[in-house]
Amino acid sequence: MDSNTIAKAVEERYTASVSAPPNPSYTNAVAQAFGYSASDLCTIPSESNLGLSCGNPLALANLHNGETVIDLGCGAGFDCFLAARKVGEGGTVLGVDMNETMLAKARLNATKAGVYNTTFLLSRITAINLNDATADIVISNCVINLVPHNEKRLVFGEMFRLLKPGGRLAVSDILTKRELSEEMKRDVALYVGCVAGASTKEEYEVWLEEAGFGEVMIVDAGVDLNVYTRTGDEGVAGEGCCGSRKTAASVIEGMKTEFRDVDLNQWAGSFKIFAVKGV
């Protein structure tokens, strides 16, 4: 798929996700499957959790009071609000997303919750209008896999540029374990569902090294990816990889039609990625 096709599909499917009626039983089940605690979920605006996660980058981030955090692909603000609590009133969280509907929801969530140390910016994550050395840490959760393959190294360059010397990168993402079939690679729903566009661990290692990062760690989190497709329709889960729901243009219906019987764990996994920008 070309870049324009990918961008259009991502825009449409994620707009549908954020516009769908809330389904807390699903979104909470997915979030907890990927490492968020029930107490985490009780401390943030409920509508910021869209079930988009494929991990918990904040578990790697080791945030401190007063730090500045940038969240690439922030969606409705889920990780931003958790980070905002950790960095405190003296800290700042900057959420970046290319979807205006997502950002509108994030800003509304912040207003409703009275969270004042968050700012949400409209941008693609390959070129962000922020100054060099802005952040102490850059996080991202199941978003880099959606960037077209020939643009992914730009994301790593941006993360390096935006970090202060000694700054950390903490990312959760889906990476492939084996070569996907041609059918899987061509499937739009599976791409927007965070699998068909996933890279390999080795590619991540190259891009991180090229960008200038050190102390690189890339580890399979061992989470069952079938949580997206094999849970039931009775409201517990099973409504889509990366938060897609049973609405118009949903990801999950396409995935269930073509890939429900495929064990996604044989093809891909949820990985934890950590790296440091040298001083």
C-alpha positions in Angstrom: 0.0 0.0 0.0 1.2 3.5 -0.8 1.5 6.3 1.8 -1.7 8.1 0.8 -3.7 4.9 1.1 -2.3 4.2 4.5 -2.9 7.7 5.8 -6.5 7.8 4.6 -7.2 4.4 6.1 -5.7 5.3 9.4 -7.5 8.6 9.5 -10.9 7.0 8.8 -10.6 4.0 11.1 -9.3 6.0 14.1 -11.9 8.7 13.6 -14.5 5.9 13.8 -12.9 4.6 16.9 -12.9 7.8 18.8 -16.4 8.7 17.6 -17.9 5.4 18.7 -19.9 5.1 22.0 -17.7 4.2 24.9 -17.3 0.5 25.8 -15.5 0.5 29.1 -15.6 -3.3 29.6 -13.7 -3.8 26.3 -11.2 -0.9 26.7 -10.4 -1.7 30.3 -9.9 -5.4 29.4 -7.5 -4.6 26.6 -5.6 -2.0 28.7 -5.2 -4.5 31.6 -4.1 -7.2 29.2 -1.2 -5.0 28.2 -0.1 -4.0 31.7 -2.2 -1.2 33.1 -3.6 -1.7 36.5 -7.2 -1.1 37.6 -6.0 1.8 39.7 -4.3 3.4 36.7 -7.6 3.2 34.8 -9.5 4.8 37.7 -7.3 7.9 37.8 -7.8 9.1 34.2 -10.7 10.3 32.1 -12.5 7.1 31.1 -13.1 8.3 27.5 -9.4 8.7 27.0 -9.0 4.9 27.0 -10.0 3.7 23.6 -8.4 0.3 23.8 -5.6 1.4 21.6 -2.7 -0.1 23.6 -0.3 -2.8 22.8 1.8 -2.3 25.9 2.4 0.2 28.7 5.4 2.5 27.8 5.0 4.3 31.2 6.2 1.1 32.9 9.5 1.7 31.2 9.6 5.4 31.4 10.5 5.9 35.1 9.0 9.4 35.1 10.0 12.0 37.7 8.4 15.1 39.0 9.0 18.2 36.8 9.9 16.3 33.6 8.7 17.0 30.1 7.1 14.1 28.2 6.2 13.9 24.5 3.7 11.2 23.5 3.8 10.3 19.8 0.4 9.3 18.6 -1.4 10.3 21.8 -4.9 9.6 20.6 -7.5 10.7 23.1 -4.8 11.3 25.8 -4.7 8.0 27.6 -1.0 7.8 28.3 -0.7 11.6 28.5 -3.1 11.8 31.5 -1.2 9.0 33.3 2.1 10.7 32.6 0.7 14.1 33.7 0.0 12.7 37.2 3.6 11.3 37.4 5.4 14.5 36.4 3.2 16.7 38.6 2.2 20.3 38.2 5.8 21.3 37.6 6.0 18.9 34.6 4.6 19.1 31.1 3.1 16.5 28.8 2.9 17.2 25.0 0.6 14.9 23.0 1.1 14.7 19.3 -1.4 13.1 16.9 -2.4 13.6 13.2 -6.1 13.0 13.8 -8.0 16.2 14.7 -11.0 14.2 16.1 -8.7 12.4 18.5 -7.1 15.7 19.6 -10.5 17.3 20.1 -11.4 14.4 22.4 -8.1 14.7 24.3 -8.6 18.4 24.9 -12.2 17.8 26.1 -11.0 15.0 28.4 -8.4 17.3 29.8 -10.9 20.1 30.5 -13.4 17.7 32.1 -10.7 16.2 34.3 -9.1 19.5 35.2 -5.7 18.4 33.9 -3.7 21.6 33.1 -0.2 20.3 32.4 -1.1 18.7 29.1 -0.9 20.3 25.6 -2.1 18.5 22.4 -0.5 19.2 19.0 -1.7 18.3 15.5 1.1 16.8 13.5 2.4 13.7 11.8 5.1 12.1 14.0 7.7 12.1 11.2 8.1 16.0 11.4 7.0 17.8 14.5 7.0 21.5 15.0 8.8 21.5 18.4 12.2 22.7 19.3 15.2 20.4 19.6 15.9 19.0 23.1 12.4 19.7 24.3 11.7 16.5 26.3 13.2 14.4 29.0 11.4 11.4 27.6 9.5 10.4 24.5 6.9 7.7 24.7 4.7 6.0 22.1 2.1 3.2 22.3 1.3 1.1 19.3 1.6 3.9 16.7 5.0 3.7 14.9 3.8 0.5 13.2 1.2 2.6 11.4 3.8 4.8 9.7 4.7 3.7 6.1 7.8 1.6 6.1 9.9 4.1 4.1 9.1 6.9 6.6 9.7 5.0 9.9 13.4 6.0 10.3 12.2 9.6 10.3 10.2 8.9 13.5 13.4 7.7 15.2 15.3 10.8 14.0 12.5 13.0 15.4 12.6 11.2 18.8 16.3 11.7 19.0 16.1 15.4 18.0 13.3 16.1 20.5 15.1 14.6 23.5 17.5 16.4 25.7 21.0 14.9 26.2 20.5 11.9 28.5 16.8 11.7 27.6 15.0 8.4 27.4 12.8 6.7 24.8 10.1 4.3 26.0 7.9 2.7 23.3 5.4 -0.1 23.1 4.9 -1.4 19.6 3.9 -4.5 17.7 6.9 -6.1 15.8 6.8 -9.1 13.5 8.3 -12.5 14.4 8.2 -13.9 10.9 7.5 -12.7 7.4 3.8 -11.9 6.9 2.0 -13.5 4.0 1.2 -11.3 1.0 -2.5 -11.6 1.8 -1.8 -10.2 5.3 0.4 -7.4 4.0 -2.3 -6.2 1.5 -5.1 -6.2 4.1 -6.1 -2.7 5.0 -7.9 -3.7 8.2 -4.9 -5.7 9.4 -2.6 -2.7 8.6 -4.7 -0.3 10.5 -5.0 -3.0 13.2 -1.3 -2.6 13.8 0.0 -5.9 12.4 0.4 -5.7 8.6 2.6 -2.6 8.9 4.8 -3.9 11.8 8.5 -3.9 11.4 11.1 -6.4 12.7 13.2 -6.2 15.8 16.3 -6.0 13.6 14.9 -3.0 11.7 14.2 -1.2 15.0 17.7 -1.8 16.1 19.1 -0.3 12.9 16.9 2.7 13.0 17.7 3.4 16.7 21.4 3.1 16.0 21.2 5.3 13.0 19.4 8.0 14.9 22.2 7.9 17.6 20.6 6.1 20.5 22.4 3.9 23.0 21.5 1.5 25.7 19.0 0.0 23.4 16.6 -2.7 24.8 14.0 -4.4 22.7 12.1 -7.2 24.5 9.1 -9.3 23.6 6.5 -8.6 26.3 4.9 -12.0 25.8 1.3 -10.7 25.7 -1.4 -12.6 23.9 -2.3 -10.6 20.7 -5.4 -12.7 20.2 -7.0 -10.5 22.8 -8.0 -8.4 19.8 -9.8 -11.0 17.7 -10.8 -13.9 19.9 -12.6 -12.4 22.8 -16.3 -12.4 22.6 -18.9 -9.9 21.3 -20.7 -9.8 24.6 -19.0 -6.6 25.7 -15.9 -7.9 27.4 -13.5 -7.4 24.5 -13.0 -8.6 20.9 -13.7 -5.3 19.2 -10.5 -4.6 17.5 -6.8 -4.3 17.4 -5.7 -0.9 18.4 -9.1 0.1 19.7 -11.4 -0.4 16.7 -15.0 -1.0 17.6 -18.1 -2.4 15.9 -18.9 0.8 14.1 -18.8 1.9 10.5 -15.3 1.4 9.0 -14.2 -0.6 12.0 -11.0 -2.6 11.9 -12.2 -5.6 13.8 -15.0 -6.7 11.5 -12.5 -7.1 8.7 -10.0 -8.8 10.9 -12.6 -11.2 12.2 -13.8 -12.0 8.8 -10.4 -12.8 7.4 -8.1 -13.4 10.4 -10.1 -14.5 13.4 -8.8 -18.1 13.0 -5.2 -16.9 12.6 -3.0 -17.0 15.7 -1.5 -13.5 15.6 1.1 -14.6 18.1 2.7 -16.7 15.5 3.3 -13.7 13.3 3.9 -10.8 15.7 4.2 -9.7 19.3 4.0 -6.8 21.6 7.5 -5.4 22.3 9.0 -3.1 24.9 11.6 -0.7 23.5 13.8 1.5 25.6 16.8 3.6 24.6 18.9 6.6 25.8 20.2 9.7 24.0 23.8 10.1 25.1 24.9 13.1 27.1 
